[in-house]
Amino acid sequence: MCLAIPARILMIDEGTEMATVAVGDVQKEISLALVDDARVGDYVLVHVGYALSTLCEEEAKHTLALMEEAGLLAEDEGPLPQ
């Protein structure tokens, strides 16, 4: 089974199509090569270092809340930053 995690884009390097995303306090560098029109502040579904698609803030927060409830996110990762 594959799992894609919603994350918020913090920074984008336009020259490399790479972005810094965050889930709570955890930050990661990912590729935006598969997603068009992603912007800082957008939420993307991340799988193995690639953004697969964008999604609305409401859906991202709902999905993360369900993942936290199911114990799939560590407690220190917490909710997405506001």
C-alpha distances in whole Angstrom, upper triangle without the diagonal:
4,7,10,13,17,19,23,25,28,29,29,31,32,33,30,27,26,25,25,23,23,21,24,25,23,23,22,23,21,21,22,23,21,22,26,28,26,29,29,28,26,22,19,15,15,12,13,16,17,18,16,18,21,21,24,25,24,21,20,22,20,17,18,20,17,15,18,19,16,17,14,17,19,23,24,22,24,24,24,27,30
4,7,10,13,16,20,21,24,26,25,27,28,29,26,23,22,21,22,19,19,18,21,23,20,20,18,19,17,18,19,19,17,19,22,25,22,25,26,25,22,19,16,12,11,8,9,13,13,14,12,15,17,18,21,22,22,19,17,19,19,15,16,18,16,14,17,19,16,16,13,15,18,21,23,20,22,21,21,25,27
4,6,10,13,16,18,21,23,23,25,26,28,25,22,20,19,19,16,16,14,17,19,17,17,16,17,15,17,17,19,17,17,21,23,20,23,23,22,19,16,13,9,8,7,9,12,12,12,11,13,15,15,18,18,19,16,14,16,15,12,12,15,13,11,14,16,13,14,10,12,15,18,20,17,18,18,18,21,23
4,7,9,13,15,18,20,20,22,23,25,22,19,17,16,16,13,14,12,15,18,15,15,14,15,13,14,14,16,14,14,18,19,17,19,19,18,16,12,9,6,5,5,8,10,9,9,8,10,12,12,15,15,16,13,11,14,14,10,11,14,13,11,14,16,15,15,12,12,16,18,19,16,17,16,15,18,21
4,6,10,12,15,18,18,21,22,25,22,19,17,15,14,11,10,8,12,14,12,12,12,14,12,14,14,17,15,15,18,19,16,17,17,16,14,10,8,5,5,7,10,10,11,9,10,11,11,11,13,13,14,11,9,11,12,8,8,11,11,9,11,14,14,13,10,10,13,15,16,12,13,12,11,15,17
4,7,10,13,16,16,19,21,23,21,18,16,14,13,9,9,7,11,14,12,12,12,14,12,14,14,17,15,14,16,17,13,14,14,12,10,6,5,4,6,9,12,12,11,9,10,10,9,8,10,9,11,9,5,8,10,7,7,11,11,10,12,15,15,15,13,11,14,16,16,13,13,11,9,12,14
4,7,9,12,13,17,18,21,19,16,14,11,9,6,5,5,9,11,10,9,9,11,10,13,12,16,15,14,16,16,12,12,11,10,8,5,6,6,7,10,13,11,11,9,11,11,9,10,11,10,12,11,8,9,12,10,9,13,14,13,14,17,18,17,14,12,15,16,15,11,12,10,8,10,12
4,6,9,11,15,17,20,18,15,13,10,8,5,5,7,9,11,11,9,10,11,11,13,12,16,16,14,15,14,10,10,8,6,6,4,6,9,10,13,16,14,13,10,13,12,10,10,10,9,12,12,9,10,13,13,11,14,17,16,16,20,21,20,18,15,17,18,17,13,13,11,8,8,10
4,6,7,11,13,16,15,12,10,7,6,4,7,9,12,13,12,10,10,10,10,11,10,14,14,12,13,12,8,7,5,5,6,6,7,10,11,14,16,13,12,10,13,12,10,11,12,11,15,15,12,14,17,16,15,18,20,19,20,23,24,23,21,18,20,21,19,16,16,15,11,11,12
4,7,10,13,16,15,13,11,7,5,5,7,10,12,12,12,9,10,10,11,13,13,16,18,15,16,15,11,9,5,6,8,10,11,14,14,17,18,15,15,13,17,16,14,15,15,14,17,18,15,16,20,19,17,20,23,21,21,25,26,25,23,20,21,21,19,16,17,15,12,10,12
4,7,9,12,12,11,9,5,5,7,10,14,15,15,14,11,11,9,10,12,11,15,17,15,15,14,11,8,6,8,10,12,13,16,15,18,18,15,15,13,17,17,15,17,18,17,21,21,18,19,23,22,21,24,26,24,25,28,29,28,25,23,24,24,22,19,20,19,15,14,15
4,6,9,9,7,6,4,7,9,12,16,18,18,17,13,12,10,10,10,9,12,14,12,13,11,9,7,7,10,11,13,13,15,15,17,18,14,13,12,16,15,14,17,18,18,22,22,19,21,24,23,22,26,28,26,27,30,31,30,27,25,26,27,25,22,23,22,18,17,18
4,5,6,6,5,6,9,12,15,19,21,20,19,15,13,10,10,10,10,11,15,14,14,13,11,11,10,14,15,16,16,18,17,19,19,15,14,14,17,18,17,20,22,22,26,25,23,25,28,27,26,29,31,29,30,33,34,33,29,27,28,30,27,24,26,25,22,21,22
4,6,5,7,8,12,14,18,21,24,24,22,18,16,13,13,11,9,10,14,13,12,11,11,10,11,15,15,17,16,19,18,20,20,17,15,15,17,17,17,20,22,23,26,26,24,26,29,28,27,31,32,31,32,35,36,35,32,30,31,33,30,27,29,27,24,23,24
4,6,8,10,14,17,20,24,26,26,24,20,18,14,14,12,11,11,15,15,14,14,14,14,15,18,19,20,19,21,20,21,21,17,16,16,19,20,20,23,25,26,30,29,27,29,32,31,30,33,35,33,34,38,38,37,34,32,33,35,32,29,31,30,27,26,27
4,5,9,12,15,19,22,24,24,21,18,15,11,10,8,9,9,13,13,14,14,14,14,15,18,18,19,17,19,17,18,17,14,13,14,17,18,19,22,24,25,29,28,25,28,30,29,28,32,33,31,32,35,35,34,31,29,30,32,30,27,29,28,25,25,27
4,7,10,13,16,19,22,22,20,17,14,10,9,6,5,6,9,9,10,11,10,11,12,16,15,16,14,16,14,16,15,12,10,11,13,14,15,18,21,22,25,24,22,25,27,25,25,29,30,28,29,33,32,32,28,27,28,30,29,25,27,26,23,23,24
4,7,10,13,16,19,19,17,13,10,7,6,5,6,8,11,11,12,13,11,11,12,14,14,14,13,14,12,14,13,10,9,10,13,14,15,18,20,21,24,23,20,23,26,24,23,26,28,25,27,30,30,29,26,24,25,27,25,22,24,23,20,20,22
4,6,10,13,16,16,14,10,8,6,5,6,7,10,12,11,13,13,10,9,9,11,11,12,11,13,11,14,14,10,10,9,13,14,13,16,18,18,21,20,17,20,23,21,20,23,25,23,24,28,28,27,23,21,23,24,22,19,21,20,17,17,18
4,7,11,13,12,10,7,6,5,6,9,10,13,15,14,16,15,12,11,9,11,12,12,11,13,11,14,14,11,11,11,15,15,14,17,18,17,20,20,17,18,21,20,18,21,23,21,22,25,26,24,21,19,20,21,19,16,18,17,14,14,16
4,7,10,10,8,6,5,6,7,10,11,14,15,14,16,15,12,11,9,9,10,9,9,10,9,12,13,10,11,10,13,13,12,14,15,14,17,17,13,15,18,16,14,18,20,18,18,22,22,21,18,16,17,18,16,13,15,14,11,11,13
4,6,7,5,4,6,9,10,13,14,18,18,17,19,18,15,14,11,10,11,9,10,11,10,13,14,12,13,12,15,15,14,15,15,13,16,16,12,13,16,15,12,15,17,15,15,19,20,18,16,13,14,15,13,9,11,10,7,8,11
4,6,5,7,9,12,13,16,16,20,20,19,21,20,17,16,14,12,12,10,11,11,10,13,15,13,14,13,16,16,15,14,15,13,15,14,10,10,13,12,9,12,14,12,11,15,16,15,12,9,11,12,10,7,8,7,5,8,11
4,6,8,11,14,16,19,20,23,23,22,24,23,19,18,16,14,15,13,14,15,14,17,18,17,18,17,19,19,18,17,17,14,16,16,12,11,14,13,10,12,15,13,11,15,17,15,13,10,10,10,8,5,5,5,5,6,9
4,6,10,14,16,19,21,24,25,24,26,25,21,20,17,15,17,15,16,17,16,18,19,17,19,18,21,22,20,20,20,17,19,19,16,15,18,17,14,15,18,16,14,18,19,17,15,12,11,11,8,6,7,9,8,8,12
4,7,11,13,16,18,21,22,21,24,24,20,19,16,16,16,15,15,15,13,15,15,14,16,16,19,20,19,19,20,18,20,19,16,15,18,17,13,16,18,15,14,18,19,16,14,11,10,11,9,6,9,10,10,10,14
4,7,10,13,15,18,19,19,21,21,17,16,14,14,15,13,13,14,12,14,14,12,14,14,17,18,17,18,19,18,20,20,16,17,20,18,15,18,20,18,17,21,21,19,17,14,14,15,13,10,12,13,11,11,15
4,6,10,12,15,17,17,19,19,16,16,14,15,15,13,12,13,10,11,11,8,11,11,15,16,16,18,20,19,21,20,17,18,21,19,16,20,21,18,19,22,22,20,17,15,15,18,15,13,15,16,14,14,17
4,7,10,13,14,15,17,18,14,15,13,15,15,14,13,13,10,12,11,7,9,10,14,16,16,18,20,20,23,22,18,20,23,21,19,23,24,21,22,26,25,24,20,18,19,21,19,16,19,19,16,17,20
4,7,9,11,11,14,15,12,13,13,15,14,13,10,11,8,9,8,5,5,7,10,12,13,16,19,19,22,20,17,20,22,20,18,22,23,21,22,25,25,24,20,19,20,23,21,18,20,20,17,18,20
4,6,8,9,11,13,11,13,14,16,14,14,11,11,9,10,10,6,5,6,9,11,13,16,19,20,23,21,19,21,24,21,21,24,25,23,25,28,27,27,23,22,24,26,25,21,23,22,20,21,23
4,6,5,8,9,8,10,12,14,12,12,9,11,10,11,12,9,6,5,8,9,10,14,17,18,21,20,17,20,23,21,21,24,25,23,25,28,28,28,24,23,25,27,26,22,24,23,20,20,22
4,6,8,10,10,13,15,17,15,15,12,13,12,13,13,11,8,8,9,10,12,16,19,21,24,22,20,24,25,23,24,27,28,26,28,31,30,30,27,26,28,31,29,26,28,26,23,24,26
4,7,10,10,13,16,17,15,14,11,11,11,11,12,11,7,6,6,8,10,14,17,20,22,20,18,22,23,21,22,26,26,24,27,29,29,29,25,25,27,30,29,26,27,25,23,24,25
4,7,6,10,13,14,11,11,9,10,11,12,14,13,9,6,6,6,7,11,14,17,19,17,16,20,21,20,21,24,24,23,26,28,28,28,25,24,27,29,29,25,26,24,21,22,23
4,6,9,13,14,12,13,11,13,14,16,18,16,12,10,10,8,9,12,15,17,20,19,18,22,23,22,23,26,27,26,29,31,31,32,28,28,30,32,31,27,28,26,23,23,24
4,6,10,12,10,12,11,14,16,18,20,18,15,12,12,10,9,12,14,16,19,18,17,21,23,22,23,26,27,27,29,31,32,32,29,28,30,32,31,27,27,25,21,22,21
4,7,9,6,8,8,11,13,16,18,15,12,9,11,9,7,10,12,13,17,16,15,18,20,19,20,23,24,23,25,28,29,29,26,24,27,28,27,23,24,21,18,18,18
4,6,6,9,10,13,15,18,20,17,15,12,14,12,10,12,12,13,17,17,15,18,20,20,20,23,25,24,26,28,29,29,27,25,27,28,26,23,23,20,17,16,16
4,6,9,10,14,15,18,20,17,16,13,16,14,11,13,13,13,16,17,15,17,20,20,19,22,24,23,24,27,28,28,25,23,25,25,24,20,20,18,14,13,13
4,7,10,13,15,18,20,18,17,14,16,14,11,11,10,9,13,14,12,13,17,17,16,19,21,21,21,24,26,26,23,21,23,23,22,18,18,15,11,10,10
4,7,10,12,16,19,16,14,11,13,10,7,8,8,8,11,12,10,12,15,15,15,18,20,19,21,23,24,25,22,20,23,23,22,19,18,16,12,12,12
4,7,9,13,16,14,13,9,11,9,6,6,6,6,10,9,7,9,12,11,11,14,16,16,17,20,21,21,19,17,20,21,20,16,16,13,10,11,12
4,6,10,13,11,9,6,7,6,4,6,9,9,12,10,8,11,13,12,12,16,17,16,18,20,21,21,18,17,19,21,21,17,17,15,12,14,15
4,7,10,10,8,6,6,6,6,7,10,11,13,11,8,12,13,10,11,15,15,13,16,19,18,19,15,15,18,20,20,16,17,15,13,16,17
4,7,6,5,4,6,8,9,11,14,14,16,14,11,14,16,13,12,16,16,14,16,19,19,18,15,14,17,19,19,15,17,16,14,17,19
4,6,5,7,7,10,12,14,17,18,20,17,14,17,18,15,14,18,18,15,17,20,19,18,15,15,17,20,20,17,19,19,17,20,22
4,6,9,10,13,15,17,21,21,23,20,18,20,21,18,17,21,20,17,20,23,21,20,16,16,18,21,21,18,21,21,19,22,24
4,7,9,12,14,17,20,20,23,20,17,20,22,19,18,21,22,19,21,24,23,22,18,17,19,22,21,18,20,20,18,20,23
4,6,9,11,14,18,19,21,19,16,19,21,18,18,22,22,19,22,25,24,23,19,19,21,24,23,20,22,21,19,20,23
4,6,8,11,14,15,18,16,13,17,18,16,16,20,20,18,21,23,23,23,19,19,21,24,23,19,21,19,17,18,20
4,7,10,14,16,18,15,13,17,18,15,16,20,20,18,21,24,23,23,20,20,23,25,25,21,22,21,19,21,22
4,7,10,13,15,12,11,15,16,14,16,19,19,18,21,23,23,24,21,20,24,26,26,22,22,20,18,20,20
4,7,9,12,10,9,13,14,13,15,18,18,18,20,23,23,24,21,20,23,25,25,21,21,18,15,17,17
4,7,8,7,7,10,11,11,12,15,16,16,18,20,21,22,20,19,22,23,24,20,19,16,14,16,16
4,5,5,6,9,10,11,12,14,16,17,18,20,21,23,21,20,23,23,24,20,19,15,13,15,14
4,6,5,6,8,10,11,12,14,15,16,18,20,21,19,18,21,21,21,17,16,12,10,11,10
4,5,5,6,9,10,11,12,14,15,17,18,20,19,18,21,21,21,18,16,13,11,13,12
4,6,5,6,9,10,11,12,14,15,16,18,17,17,20,20,21,18,16,13,12,15,14
4,5,5,6,9,10,11,12,14,15,17,15,14,17,17,18,15,13,10,9,12,12
4,5,5,6,9,10,10,12,14,15,14,13,16,15,16,13,11,8,7,10,10
4,6,5,6,9,10,11,12,14,14,13,16,16,18,15,13,10,11,14,14
4,5,5,6,9,10,11,12,11,11,15,16,17,14,13,11,11,14,15
4,5,5,6,8,10,10,9,8,11,12,13,10,9,7,8,12,13
4,5,5,6,9,10,10,9,12,12,14,12,9,7,9,13,14
4,5,5,6,9,9,10,13,13,16,14,12,11,13,16,18
4,5,5,6,5,6,10,11,14,11,11,10,12,16,18
4,5,5,6,5,8,8,11,9,8,8,11,15,17
4,5,8,8,10,10,14,13,11,11,14,18,19
4,6,8,10,12,15,14,13,14,16,20,22
4,6,7,8,12,11,11,13,16,19,21
4,7,9,12,10,11,12,14,18,21
4,6,8,7,8,9,11,15,18
4,5,5,7,10,13,15,18
4,5,6,9,12,14,17
4,5,9,11,13,16
4,7,8,10,14
4,7,9,12
4,6,9
4,6
4
